[in-house]
């Protein structure tokens, strides 16, 4: 297996710069992973492929305005991007700017000071703020849109799912951006169930793999939680013959992390409750335990996400679907169109 096996050519014109309105008017590619059959629909029509008793598992995380302009003591510009909260005042961050090693102090727009207390890999730093930075995000913070989106987002809520609740992500679980409250109500009326998990998304999820052998890539941990009540709901849905459908790769990571944590003595359950960091890395050859189908977007070349989808549906099947998407004019990446893979 090589990283180049998951590469494909994507002209920049295919990268969606703005979200569509309304949310559920995005396009939907329906892919049968067993037959390779492809259908083209609109996302609001996804109910045609869902059955009563199916369970959609969504990630309720909420994106925080994690991009913070900052200044050095010399007056030079810098930037702090919050990645992961470690304590009340300490965060793992990406820090932009020259000469920013241990002991350097930065200042936010409203005067809050931040000291670099550890140098981590690359431009990662452990930063201690003078007080909890959450109190300053609404005044100082900016929405951390991916670098391939160049258009300004006029409404920050369009980079949140309609069910986002728990703040903590540096990026949105974008497969969920296609749902509207009305669509969710229509699916519930049909007998489709919803369950909520939490995974706070870090930027590493979207980073391209640079090693020639993807198995050598180091994937960073993300915090996730699947409560006992949700585990019970998932197990009951599967026992009743329903499918467990992960809405986005972050939900899939949470589900599979919880399934791996299931005691070997428990032969009746599909999944167990789980709370904590996960570094699960899903490559072709992985045997999925908890997920029967996936709703997802179109992912970056050579990313861990396209590798995960290839593990689920088959590399050649996925790459063929992506070429079909380009021919059909689908929009790619965070604000792009969706796939339903069953």
N, C-alpha and C positions, 0 to 999 in steps of 0.2 A: 504494500500500500504506500502510495506517495501523495504528498500534498497536492502536486500538480494534477492528480486524478480528479480533483474537485474544483478545478479551474474552469472558467468559461468566459467568453468575451462579452462584455456589456458596454455598449456605447453610453456615454453620459446622458444622452437624451432619454434613456429609459428610466432614469432615477427620478422618482416622484419628488417634487420640491414642495408641494402643498397638499394638504388632505382634501379629499372630495367632499362635497356637501350634497345631500346628507351623508352621514357616515356609512350607512348600509347600502349606498349606491355604488360602492366600489365593485369591481369585477371579481368573480369567483371562478377559479379553475377547480374542477372536481376530478380527482385522480384516483382511479382504482388501482391500488398497488399490486394486486394479484394479476390483473389482466392488462394493465397499462392503458386502459381506456381513459380518454379525457373528454370532459364535457365543459362547456362554457356557459356560465350563468352570472347573475347579479347576486351580491352577498345576501340581500334580503330574502332571496329564494332558498337559502340553505336549509330551511325546514323541510324541503322536499327530500332531503337526504338523511333526515333524522327521524327516529322512531320513538313512540311513547316508551318511556322507561330509560331512554338514553340519558347519560349524565355528562353535562359540559362542565369541566373543571377550569375555572378562571383564576387569574392571579390578581388579587385585589390591591397590590402595591400601588402607591402613589408617587409620582416623580416629584422630587424636591427641586427648587431653583438652586441647583448645586454649583453653578458656575459663578465664582466670586472674583470680580476685579480687585486687585490689591496693589500696594506700593511698597517698595523696599525702603529701608532707612535712608538710602541715598536719594530717594525720590523717583527712581526708575520704576517702570510698570512691571507688574507680575500678574499671575492669575492662579487661583486655587480652585480645583475641581474636587468636590467632596465625593469620595467613593464609598467609604464604609465607616460607620460610627463604632468606635472601640470603647468609649466611656462618655461621661457627660460632656467633657471638653476636648477629648482626643479623637481625631479622625485620621484614617488613611486617606491620602489625597494624591492627586496629580498636581504638581506645581510647575508652572511655566515661568521661565525667567533664568537668567544666567547667575551662576555663583550662589545658588540657594542651597547651601549645605546645612549641617547641624549647627544650631545656635543662632542662625539668622532669624530676624523678626520681620514679619510683614504686617501691614496695616490695611484694614478694609476701608471702604468709603466712609462709614460712619465712625471710624476711629478704633474699632475693635482690633486688638493686637493678636497675632498668631505666631507662635514660635515653632520652628522646625526642630523636632527633638530626635528624629532618626531618619537616615537615608535608607530607602528600600531599593527595590529593583528599578532601574531606569530612572524616570522622572517621578517615581512614587516617593512620597515623604509621609512620615508620621508627624502630624501637626497638632500642637496643643493651643487651643484658643483661651483667651483670658476669661471667658464665660461661655456658656452653651451657645453655639453658633446658630442654633435653630431660631433664637430670638431675633436674629439679624437677616434671615433669608428673604423675608418679604420686602425689605428695603434695599438690601445689597445684592441679592441673588438673581441670577438669570437662568432661564430654562436651558438645560444642556442638550441642545439638539445635536444629532450626529454631524460630523464634519462634511458629509456629502450633501447636506441640505444647506443651500446658500440663500434661500428666500427667508425673509423675516416672518416669524409666526405672529400674526396679529392677535390671535386668541390663544393664550397659553393652555387653556382647557382642552384644546384640540390635540395636545400631546399627552392627554390623560384619557384613560378609559372611563366610561360613564359609571362604572362600579368601583373606581379607585377609592380606597379608604385609608390605608395605612402608609404614612409617608416614610420614604427611605430609599427610593431608587434614583440612580443616576441616568437611567434611560427607561423608556416606556416599554411595557410588554405589548408590542405593536399589533399582534394578531387580534387583540381585544379591541382595538380602535374602531373596528367595523361594526360593533354592536351598538344599537340604540335601545333605550328603554322600551319603546314600542315593539321592536323585534323580539326582545327578551320576553315580553308579556305574551306575544303571539306563540312563541315556542313553549312557554309554560302551559298555555291553554291547550296545546297539542299533547301535553304529557311529558315534555322534555324537562329534565331537572337541571338545576345549577348547583354547584358547590364551589366554595371559595377557599383558595390557599393563598399563601403569601410567599413570594420570593423577591427580595430587594435586588434589582438588576444592577450589576456592575458593567463597566465598559468593556471588560475582557471578553464578554460574551460575543461582541461584535468584531473583535480584533482579528485580522487575518493571521493564519498560521504561517510562520516564517521558516520553520524547520522543514527540510526535505521530507522527513518521515514524520507524519502527524502524531505518531505515538510518542514522540519526544517533546511535544508541545506541553508547556506547563499551563494548566488552566487554574485560575485563581478561585478562591472560595467565595460563595455567596450565601447569605443567611436566608433560610426558608423555614416555613412552618405549615404543617398539616395537622389540624386539631383532632382529638379523639372523636368529636361529633362528625367531622367531615370523613374520617376514616370509616366510621360506621355507615355513613351514607353511601360511600363508594362501594364498600363490601356488599351492602344490601342491594344496590343497583345491579352489580355484576351477578349476584346470586339469583336475582329475578330475571336475568337474561338481557339486561340492558348493556349497552356499550359505554365504556369510560373514554371520554373524548377530551384530550388535552387542548385547551385553547392557548396556543403559543408554546414555544420551546421552553419558556420558564416554568409553565405549569407541568410540562413533561418532565423537566429536571426534578421538580418537587415530588411528583408522583413516583418516579423511578427511584429517587433517593429514599422515600418512605417504604417502597416495596423491598428495597435491598436491606432495610432495617428490620424487616419482619423476622421474628424468631423462627429458626428452622423447625421448631417443634409445632408451629402453628400451620396446619395443613388446610384449614378451612377458610382463612382470610386471604384476601388479595393484597391488603395493604395495612399498615399500622400507623399510628400517630407518629409524627416526627417534628422536632424543632431543633435547629442548630445549623452550623455551617455545612455546606455541601460542595464538594469538588468533583462531582460525578462528570465523567467525560465520555460521551457516547459516540463511538465510532462504528463503522460497519463490522459486523460480527457480534455486536451486542444483542442479547436476547431481551426484548422488552417484556416486562412482567405486569405492568399496570395499565398500559395504554392500548386501546383498540383502534383509535383514529386520532388524527391531529388536524387542527385548524392552524394555519401558519401563513406567513408572508413569504415573499421571494428573497432569498438571502445572498449576502456578499460571496463572491468567489473565494475559495480557499479558507472559508471561515469554519469555526467549529459548528455553526448552526447548519450549514449545508451538509456537513459531515453527519450530524445527527439525523437530518431528514433522509439522507442516503442510507443510514443504518436502518431506518424504518421502512423505506419504500424501495431501496435498491438504487445504487449509484447511477446506473445507465438509465433506469426509469426516470429518475429525478432530472438528470441532465437533458434527457429527451423532452421532458415536460417544460424545462426552462427554455429550450430552443423554440418549442411551440409557443410559449408565452411571448417570446420576442417577436415571432412572426405575426402573432395576433395583437400586438401592441399593448400588452399588459404593462402596468407600472410597477417598478421594483422598489424594494427596501421599505423603510419605516412607514412612509405615507403612501405606500403602493397598494397593490391589489392582494387578494388572498387566495390560498389553496385550501381545499378540504381533501385530505388524504385518508382513504378508508381501506 
